[in-house]
């Protein structure tokens, strides 16, 4: 990976980390400040808006990243692509707004109607959601700086304006206006660099089919994790829904950070393939997927062996039972990693989203059937939901690897030994944790023994893992070290030491 890819990865990971920090700051404050009933009504309204936003987006974001990346060295093609996608986005946004207001003014009670009206700004904002242009041009520094400044403004406004239990409308206005501002700043920035040109109806029709396929692809995931939660909420005890939700929330913290390693490569991979630079494409694919696996696999194994302890820290003694659920969720992520790299860095880049859509829909329906059977038999639990979904995803991954090898390019692989090597190394985390758990006689209480157990387990596993990679001169580990050593922060430390 070139120097710019290294920087882009850092920018993207910092952005994802920052987006995680914001809810941690504002969430507890809002829960303690706002009226419980009004906050509940706000969340109901937000769930409706959140459901409609993907329809307003119409699959443009992901499609735009790939297509603009391919022609980013051709100003005329960029202008045409941007103009067509903006017209489609404007049309889908207006259509969704019409249906939204038809629903709101006919169903919603007048006393909470203002909340729904204000939140419509978030749907309107989708018209100006052109961040895919910045991603395609790899303007990650701009995205980070803009997002940080606007999110900080969001926090300040909330802390200074939302002060009383009845301030729910003020909060809705702040959140909606901030989102609109975020999208407008990017739109103005892009508009100053890319010209709008006149497009025909035929130009729009030409892209609509691909956008519909992309929309289905990007939302087919609702037939997996979302479906699990839906079935658990209907057919099992509420505690299993909490177990599943908590586990998913912690795992999402990991995925929202490390997926930057994959996402920042999509524009460059698309460019290489568009210019028929196959060797550059394969090199970047091998390095990025290897780095992704090197970081994520030990973290997932760490989550697995320490699942009960992590859930104790997260939810206290009453949620110790969620440890098994969290551990299984962590193991399921080992399958997700292969699907994530194969789908995003290979099949999607090659324009085979139709294959992915069929795969996700067919097996998503299969997942629906399996969940129905589990519910009918009365054995639907958080654990059985995760295991059954993981089995479905294993089949999907096997088919993806087959399609890549036989239908695209036999020399392409997102595994290439990296995945299995890191997986084999992490197996020894299991006996290490077992030894320390028995040595310190862990009782899951906040005492010295508990923290010594955590410290020794994490410390030994980390030292062992990275020491082996260093001794074996692992390619991904060497690349990670080069990124660290080449950073300005590391250089400043070495300069001060001199």
N, C-alpha and C positions, 0 to 999 in steps of 0.2 A: 504494500500500500504506500502511496506517495505521501509526502509531507502534509499536503492539504487534507488527505483522508484522516490522518492522525488528528489534526486540529478539528476537523468536522466531528469526529467521534467524541472528542472532549467537549466541544460546544453542545452537542446533542445530549450527552449524558448530564452535563450541568443543567441544561434546560429541564430535563426529566426530573432530576433531583429537586430543582426549585419548584416544579409543579407539584411534587409530593409534599414539600414543606408547607405550602400555602394552606391546604386543608387542615394540617396539624395545628396551625396557628389560629385560624378563624373558626374551625369546627367547635371546639370546646367553648369558646367565647359566645358564639351564637346560641348554642344549646342552653347555656346558662342565662342568656339575656332575653331571648324572644319567648313569647307566649307559646306554650306547648301546642295548643289547638291551631293557632295561626301558622306556626312553623310547619305543622302537619299538612295544613291546606296548601302552603307554599310548595312543599315537597310533592304533593299530589299533582299540582299544576306543572311543576318542573318535570315530573315523569311523563306527562302528556307531551310537553315540548320536546323532551329528550327523545321520545319515540318518533316524533315527526321530523327532527333535524336530519337524520340520514336520508329521508325522502327528498328534503330540500337540497341536500348536497348531491344527490343523484350519482354517487360514485365518482364525482369529478376529481376529488383530491388525489386519490391513488392513481387514477388513470392519467391525470395531468402531470404528475411527477415523472411517470415513465415516458409519456409521449413528448413532453417539452425537453426532457433530458436528451432524447435522441436527436433533436434538431436545434439544440441550444446554440450552436455555432452558425445558424442560419437565421438572421433577423426577420426576414420575410415570413418564413414558416412559423417562427415563434409568434409573430403578430397575428397570423391567421389562426393558429391553434388557440391562443389566448382569447381572441375575439369570439370564436365558436364556443369555447367552454364557458365564457362569461354569459353569452346569450342563453345557453342551456341552463346554467345555474340561475339566471334571473327568471326564466320561465318556470322552472321547478319550484323556486322559492315563492313566487306569486301564487302558483297553484296551491301549494301547501297552506299558505296564509289564508286563502279563500276558504278552504275546508276547515281550517282551524277556527276561524271566526264564525263559521256556520255552526260548528259544534259548541263554541263558547257561548254565543248569544242565545242558543236554544236549550242548553242543558245546565249551565252553571248558574248558581244562585247569585242574585244581584250584589249581595254583601261582600262576596269574595271575587266578583267579576274583575275589579281593577287589577288584581294580582295577575290574572290570566292575560289581560290586555297588555300590561307592562312586559310580561315574559315573551310576548309576541316579537319583541325587539330582537330576541335571540334567534328567532327563525329568520327575521329580516336580515340579520347579520350574515347569514349564509350566502346571500347574494354577493357579498364582498369578500368571501373566504377564498383568497387567492394565494394562500401560504404555499401551495404546491409549486408556485413559480419560484419562490425563494428556496424551497427545498431542491428543485431541479437545478437552480443556479448555484446551489451549495452555499447560500448566504446564511449560514448557521450563526455567525457572530451577530448579524443584524437581528435574527429571530430571537436570540438569547437576550440581547440588550433591550430590545423593544419589549419583550415579554416581562423581563424583570422589572423595568420601570413602570409598566402599566399594572402589573400585579401588586407592586408596592403601593401604588396609588389606590388600588382596590382595598388593601389592608387598612391604609390610613383612613379612607372614607368610612369603612365599616366601623372602625374603632371610635371615630369621632361623631358619626351621625347615628348609627344604630345603638342607642343607649337605653331604650325602654322596651318592655314586653310587646307593646303595640306597634313597633316600628317595622313591621314585616313588609309594608309597601315600600318604605324607604330602602330596605335591604334589596328588594326585588328590582327597584330602579337602579341601584348602584351596580348590582351584578350584571344586569342586562345592558346598561350603558357601557360598562367596562368591556364587555364582550364585543359590542358593536364598535367601540373605539379601537380595540385590538385589531379587528379585521380591517377597519377603515385605514389605519396607519399603513398596514401592509399593502392595501389596495392603492393608496396614493403613492407609496414608494415604487411599486411595480409599474403603475401607470406613467410615472415620470421616465421610465426606461423602456417601456414597450408600448407601441402605438396600437390603438384600436383601428381595425379596418372593416370595411363593409363585407358582410358574409351573406351567403344565399341560404335559402331553405334547404337546398340539397346538401350544402356543407354541414348543416346541423343534423340532417337525417343520417348522413354518412357516419356520424359519431354516436348517434343515439343507441344503436344496437350494442356497441361495445360498452357504452356507459351503463346500460341496463344490466349487462352481464357483470360488470364491475360492481354495481350496486348489490346484486344478488350475492356475489362472491364476498364482499366486505361485510355482509350482514347474515351470511349463512351460519356464522358462529353462534347465533342465537339458538340453534338446534343442539347445542352442546352444553356449555356451562350454564347459560341462561335457562335452558330447558331443565337441567338438573335442579336448579333452585326452585323453578316453578313447580315441578313435581313434588319436591320435598315440602314445599309450603302447603300443598293441597293434600298429600297422601301420607305425611309422616308427622311426628311430633315437632313442635316449634323449636325444640332444642337442637334438632338435627339441622334445621335451617341456619341457626346461629353458628353451629360448628362449621358448616360449609362456608358461610359468609366470612367468618373470621379467618379461616384458612385461605380463602381466596384473596382477602384484603392483604394479608402478609405476603403471599406469593406475588401479588401485583406490584408491591414495592420493589421486588427484585426485577421482575420483567420490565417494568417501566423505565428502569435504569439501563439494564444490559441490552435491551433490544435496540438501543441507539447504535451499537456496534454493527448491526445488520442494516438498519434503516438508512444510515448515512452513506452506505455503499450503493444503494439502489440507483441514484442518478448516475454515478460513475460507471457501474456495471452496464446500465442501459446505454450509456454513451459508447462504451467499448464495443458492445454487441452491435450497435447501430453503425459503427464505423468498421465492423468486421475485424476488430482487433481481438481475436479469440484467445491468444496467449495472454494478453493483458487481463482479459476477463477471467480466465482460469486462475491466474496468479492472485488476483484480488479476491476471488471467491475462496481460494484455499486459505489465504492469510486471515481474512475476516471471519470465516466460519470457524477456523481453528482457534482464534482469539475468543470468539463467542463461547465455544465449548469449554475452553480452558478456564474461563472465569465462572460460567454458570453451573457446570457439572459439580464442582466441589461445594458450591453454595447450596445446591439442591440436596446433595448428600448430607451436608451439615444440618440443613433443616430437618432431614429425615431422622438422623440419629439423635438430634436434640429437640425433636418435635414436642414432646411432653413438657420439657423445660421452657421452650419458647412460648407455648400456649399458657403456661403458668404465669410467666412474666406479663404476657399480653392481657389475660383475662382473670387471673387469680385462681385460687383453688377450685372454685365452682366450675371452671371450664377445663379442668385437667382431662376430662373425657374427650375433649376435642383434639387431644394429642395424636390419636390414631388417625383421625380424619386429616389433620395437617400433614402427618408423615406420608400418607398415601397421596395427598395432593402434590407434595414435593417430588415423589417418585413419578407421578404422572407428568410433571414438567420435563422429565428426561425425554419423554416421547415428544412433547410439544416442541422442544428445541429443534429436533430433526425436521418436523413439519414446517416450523417457522422459517428455517434457512432454505429448505427445498422449495417452499411455496414462494417466498419473497425474492430470493436471490437467483432462482433458476426458472421455474415455471412461469412466474409472473413476468420476469424480464424477457423471456422468450415469447411473450404474448399468448401463453397457454392458459389464461384465466378461465376459459370455457371448460377446460379439463378439471380445474380446481373446483369450479362451481358445481359441476356434475358430481364430483367426488363428495364434496361437503353436503350437498343436498341428499344424495342417495344414502350416505351413511348417517346423515342427520336424521332422516326418516327412520333408518334402522335403529338409531339411538332412541327415538320416540317409541318405537315398538317395544324395545327392551325395557325401557322405563315403565311402560304400561303393564308389561308382564310382571315386573318386580312389584309394582303397586298392587296388582291383582293377587299375587301370592302373599302379600303382606310382609315382604322382606326388603322394602325400599328404605334404606338408611343412607346417611351421608357417605358411609364407607362403600356400600354396594353401588351407589350412584357414581362415585369416582372410579371404582374399579371397572364397571361396565363401560363407562365413557372412554377410559384409557385403552381398553381392549379394541374399541371401535377405532380409536386414533392410531393404534399400532397397525391395523389393517390399512388405513389410509396412507401411513408412512411407507409401508411396503409397496403399495401400488405406485406411489410417487417415485420411489427409487427405481422401480421397473420402467416407468414411463420415461424417466430421464435417461436411463441407460440404453433403452431400445428405440425410443422415438426421437430423442434429441441429439445427444452426443455421449458416446460410451466413455469418453475421457473425463466427463464432468462428474464430480461427486462432492457432496457437502460433508462427507464423512472422512474418506481418505486416511483412515487410521487414527485421526485425531480423536474422534468421539470415543472409540473403544479403548484407546490408551488411557484417556483421562478417567473413563468409567472404571477401568480395572484398578487404577491407582486409588480411587476413592472407596473401593470395597473395604479396605483396611480401616476406614473410619469406624466401621461397626464394632469390631472387637476392641478398638481403642476406647470408645465411649463406654462399652460394657465394663471394662476394667476400672475406669475412673469412677463410674457410677457405684460400683461395689466397694471400691477403695474408700470413697468418702461417705458411703452409706447415705445417699441422697434421700431426703424425705420431702422435698418440694416445699421448703420454707426458706424465707430470705435470711440465711445465716451464712457464716463463713464457709462451712462445708459445701454449701450449694454453689457459691461463687468460685471456690477453688476448683470444684468439679467442672464448671463451665470454662474457667480460664485454662485449666490443664488440657481439657479435651480439645478446645478450639486451638490453643497454642501448639500442641503436639501435632495435630492433624495438618495445620497450616505449614509448620516447619517441614514436616515429612513430605508433604505434597510438593512444595516449591523447591525443596532441596533435591528431590528426585528429578524434577524438570530441569533444574540447573545442571545437575551432573550428566543428564542425558542430552544436554544441549538442545532442548526442545525448541522448535522453530517459533512457535507462538509465544513462548516465554521469553525468548531472545528478542522478539519484536516488541513485546510489552516493556522490557527493560530499556530498549532503545528509545521508546516514546518517553519514558520517565527521565532518562538521562538527557534527552534532548529538550526537555521542558525548560522554560525560563526560570521556574522556581528552583529546580535542581541545579541549574547553572549558577544561580545566585548564591546557593549554599556553598558550592565548591569554591566560588570566588571569595566568599567571606572567610572560609577556612584557610585559604592561602594568605 
